[in-house]
């Protein structure tokens, strides 16, 4: 239930991976379907795969593209001039490579952060005539306060049940703080997306739950793992009230003071949710030699949140997809099928990009052989989430030998789409693949001001580009298309 | 020379420790002065020392005091109502313990942060009609810009030599960025204060050097070890120009863009340096039974920077000093000499607190047996810096057995005062002692918004309280005063 709830609430890069994680962690192992014997690849294909792998491992193409996107263009929220410029830039770069490039229009969200300030104006022990300023950031479903802000007492809860138990009588007219920590221990145990999912339910759905009981505003503890007083933004369901994420330290401050007595906050948030605008997915084809109608998608999303510069979320996914095309062209490798590079728009907030693609390309879905998305950062690539049949998994088995030198050895079955932009494809039956990056620190930076170029290690980015290029080429060049 | 330069520039908590570190790391070991044989303590004194140690290790007195100072009172910059309230609070708490408490007036600095905003308004590849906002914070010697800010091109340098080489022609009319990193590797190698000293020279003295060549403003890379886009404030020599610290990520952004072409910034900083005001050192005596005129100082500084809540810098130092008195009173231990708890004011900016103490108490300096300061955080206490004669060191040798169960086993000779507030005492010949805390992460949080209560581990704080209580009691209760 929680998973379905989340799926309906969060058009987030992380949701579907989380859902898979949650399912695995909560479900006892099932008896395995008998697996077909592993396939083998021709010596020529093996040579090509090794060649693209090694070319990616010695190339800084992806790094230079990422530097331009993050530092010269900067933050790229959907609907912004930077997002538009980024799409044009990526399209031009892919045209330079000789691809057939289209900027495909999509109705995308257009949200602009405004002023944001939270002051504790009364609390136990407060020094007269002083306030304490909290670190916080608006989340996307927030309504605006008046410019001078609104002031109310804060009630603190730790789950939806506590909120319900308080009831309208104790919630109406107040600010509700959901102080639910992201469990960093889970991240260290390889369960970062489960930890994210548990906490993000409150960012996404907390404001609505609070509004339904008459709260004047909703505050959530930032969903993140580090302790540097960093607020993390993100999507929330519009609930008709102001909504913001406090830095973890400030959520705890409020909780500690509220345990001692009345805590009163003055809150000013002035975001603007503007009408949707026309944005663009970049869709760039390297046409297949024998089956140009058969399509293998390699992709990441080009939009980012506005606080940082969108390096790990998800400039990295875009540039390693671009790098796959660059390497094939540089090595003059023309696979049988079409390799389609997609830089998605509006993954973070409205999901307009993939909705538009699903509408425009519905007729081609039966010819989409597989769809790959990288949207979990640029940490070392450990392997792939696979949403496909056992027969399809078996057909990819020979890749493990090619990938082993990169350090990517994990093929992990997924029950859900391992990427939110490829979800419409996966739901239509297309095999879906998501890259598994080392995610131990991903949520330390995710959706915060600290998502900047330096968070990407150049060597790890090369490894990611190599893993993407290997699996992308394999899917486009195998003699038989991946079975559905 | 660098050390002397720094000494004249920086009234900082860290300077003197740094100076010691730097001296050690650069000087070959000297032949040792013959050391007197270790002393031994009476069974009664040993019992008392063990009792205070164990009492501290099982007490949350220091923690509760730290929580109140950081969360109920909050940031405590010198001259602020919170700093005043904190002095009154600490005085009242020490009176509750039965100490003879005085609020001793001192002329202290009064600096107020204003608006702070930096926008890159032109740079290579900039998307038309967009800017990039940088994370930065004003440093204390900054002049104010006009409210609408000032705009200029940025030149980037990495040391004073590069600045000099550029000369007035290339510096005048521009903003100078000193992009000098804090070397985190040194912190991991136990040389955090050396790393700090190397970088902080630019925060302290960079603005003046830039102003002398006609720069319109000075920017420095934040002196800190973490990568969470966190600006770190601090003292700088007033230079008649605006001055601020950029987050490390933003210093690198400017550097990267400036390598590609012209980078132009709009900078707004509106700090106010107000006239000095009367602040207070808290001076609280637990009178000695036999030699009340002989004084042992245990101390930390009560003021903090305004961005965080002053937990590691230096609420921790104050509360472990308070805890020493609390334990002695609770265990009814009355040492021969007077134990004097001091909570210093204005360590961070003007140094007014310890200057006033030196003036008021000059006549007593010959009766100050030793002065202890804790101002390097609340990490696990590894031991002590000792600025004293070999004979004095030998007299403290028996303490190692008492301290070993805490995990404090390091007595490290220092050539300089191991604390800035006790420096006037040390310069007058009083043996000086500074606590050595595990400093690997200290500068990740230091002087930033992230200096909050959660950065202190309750068990490590107990260990610090135990170490302070043991050495404080020993100095006050040894049969003979520590030799000078």
Interface residues (C-beta under 8 A of the other chain):
Chain A: X67 X68 X71 X72 X73 X74 X75 X80 X81 X82 X85 X123 X124 X125 X126 X127 X128 X129 X130 X132 X135 X226 X227 X228 X229 X230 X248 X249 X252 X253 X256 X257 X260 X308 X444 X445 X448 X449 X450 X452 X453 X454 X455
Chain B: X67 X68 X71 X72 X73 X74 X75 X80 X81 X82 X85 X123 X124 X125 X126 X127 X128 X129 X130 X132 X135 X226 X227 X228 X229 X230 X248 X249 X252 X253 X256 X257 X260 X308 X444 X445 X448 X449 X450 X452 X453 X454 X455
